[in-house]
Amino acid sequence: MPFKSQAQRRKFAELLVQGKISSETYEEWNRETGSKKLPERVRRKPAARQKAKTRRTSRASSKRRR
């Protein structure tokens, strides 16, 4: 799986130095990423908003309002 951001790449390098991941794992991710220009950080996409449902009134009640 390739890196998604520069921050993620730095985090993996830190984990490699600490010995929490293997060098093979880091190299695999680095190889799959290649020389792509990565953004500094990636944010989650906001959830799609649901449209507000309009209340439907019956014709009889709308005639009374007039």
URCOR-V248305 format. One line per field, one symbol per residue. burial: + if it has 24 or more other C-alpha atoms within 12 Angstrom, else -. Layout:
burial->???
//
This chain:
burial->--++---++--++------------+---+------------------------------------
//
